[in-house]
Amino acid sequence: MSFQAGDKVEIVSCADDPRAVGLTGRIEDEVPPGQLTEGRWTVGSIDIFVGPVLCRTAELRKAN
Protein backbone atom coordinates (compact mmCIF):
# COMPACT_ATOMS: atom_id res chain seq x y z
CA MET A 1 0.00 0.00 0.00
CA SER A 2 1.19 3.49 -0.73
CA PHE A 3 0.10 6.82 0.64
CA GLN A 4 0.05 10.37 -0.67
CA ALA A 5 0.58 13.66 1.14
CA GLY A 6 -2.57 14.62 2.99
CA ASP A 7 -3.98 11.10 3.29
CA LYS A 8 -5.71 10.59 6.63
CA VAL A 9 -4.37 7.49 8.39
CA GLU A 10 -4.98 5.57 11.58
CA ILE A 11 -1.86 4.54 13.46
CA VAL A 12 -2.27 0.86 14.39
CA SER A 13 1.23 0.53 15.87
CA CYS A 14 4.22 2.85 16.06
CA ALA A 15 7.73 1.90 17.14
CA ASP A 16 8.72 5.59 16.99
CA ASP A 17 6.16 6.72 19.60
CA PRO A 18 3.71 4.23 21.16
CA ARG A 19 1.53 7.15 22.38
CA ALA A 20 0.38 7.60 18.77
CA VAL A 21 -1.27 4.15 18.57
CA GLY A 22 -5.01 4.43 17.99
CA LEU A 23 -4.83 8.06 16.89
CA THR A 24 -5.28 9.47 13.41
CA GLY A 25 -3.02 11.82 11.51
CA ARG A 26 -2.08 12.91 8.01
CA ILE A 27 0.76 11.79 5.76
CA GLU A 28 3.23 14.66 5.35
CA ASP A 29 5.56 13.12 2.75
CA GLU A 30 5.28 14.43 -0.81
CA VAL A 31 7.18 11.39 -2.13
CA PRO A 32 7.48 7.76 -0.94
CA PRO A 33 9.92 7.42 1.97
CA GLY A 34 13.53 6.55 1.27
CA GLN A 35 16.80 5.81 3.05
CA LEU A 36 16.80 8.96 5.17
CA THR A 37 13.70 7.79 7.09
CA GLU A 38 14.52 4.09 6.67
CA GLY A 39 11.36 3.58 4.62
CA ARG A 40 9.04 5.17 7.17
CA TRP A 41 6.27 7.68 6.49
CA THR A 42 6.05 10.97 8.37
CA VAL A 43 2.63 11.29 10.03
CA GLY A 44 1.67 14.65 11.51
CA SER A 45 -1.41 16.51 12.74
CA ILE A 46 -1.93 13.72 15.27
CA ASP A 47 -2.53 15.34 18.65
CA ILE A 48 -1.51 18.43 20.58
CA PHE A 49 0.69 16.25 22.82
CA VAL A 50 2.10 13.95 20.09
CA GLY A 51 4.37 15.48 17.48
CA PRO A 52 5.00 14.05 14.02
CA VAL A 53 6.05 10.39 14.06
CA LEU A 54 7.74 8.04 11.61
CA CYS A 55 5.76 4.87 10.83
CA ARG A 56 6.26 1.94 8.50
CA THR A 57 3.52 1.17 5.96
CA ALA A 58 2.43 -1.89 7.99
CA GLU A 59 1.86 0.36 11.03
CA LEU A 60 -0.70 2.51 9.19
CA ARG A 61 -4.22 2.07 7.84
CA LYS A 62 -6.12 4.54 5.66
CA ALA A 63 -8.87 6.29 7.59
CA ASN A 64 -12.12 7.66 6.21
N, C-alpha and C positions, 0 to 999 in steps of 0.2 A: 504494500500500500504506500502511496505517496501523498504528500500534503502540499498545499500551496499557501503562500502568505495570506493571513487573514482567516484561514480555516479555523472553526471552533472545534476544540478537541477536549475530550475527557481524559484525565490522567488516571490510568488504571494501576500503575506502579511507577516509581521514580527513584532510581538509585541516587540521583543527584540531591534530592530533597524529599524525604518521605512525607513531610507535611503537605505536599501537593497532591497526594493520592486522594482520589474522589472529587477533586475540584476540576473546574473547567477553565480553559484559557484559549489563547489564540496563537497560531503558528506565526512567528516573526520572520522566519527565513524566506528570502526572495528566491533562493535556489536550493536544491537538495543539499543536505549537509555533507561535508567532506572530511578531510583529515584533521583540520583544525579542531573540530568538535568531536572527533572520533565517531562520525556517523550519527550524531545525535541532533535532534531538532531543538531549536530554541522556542520555548513556550512562555509567553508573557501574558499580561492582563489577567492574572490568576486571582490574586487576593491582595488586600492592602498589607498583609503581614508576610506574604510569600512573594519574593521577587521572581524574575525570570529563571526558569530551570532548563536544563538540558535533558532530553528524554529520547530514548531509542524508539524506533517505529513500533516495536512490539509493546511498548509501555503506554501507547496512545490509542484512542478510539475516537473516530469522528463523532461529534455531537450535533444534535439538531438545533 
